[in-house]
Amino acid sequence: MRARGAVFLAISGDSTFSHEAFLKAQNFPFPLLSDIHRQAIRAYGVHDEDRNVAYRSTFIVDRDGLLRWGQAGDRHMVRDGSEVLRVLDVIDRVRKA
């Protein structure tokens, strides 16, 4: 990701305390941010109000803060990292044009 000038962040509605154990078990190479007040989750339109959780989502925001791409689904949805890399490459080509 860094080779493409991107920064990867994860956001969860869980507390920072629950993140600590989860991060140790998963050994993620990126930060996991806590959104216990659901501000980011609501702002991106992925808050499941009935269950008070976020839909599993991926968003690409460019350097200017513009939402360039996103997808959301239930917790069983599999993410394709190659699609994220493809979108980053498209954004980079457009920016250089």
Helices and strands as residue ranges (DSSP letters): G 2-4, E 10-12, H 16-26, E 32-34, H 39-43, E 47-48, E 53-54, E 56-61, E 67-73, H 81-96
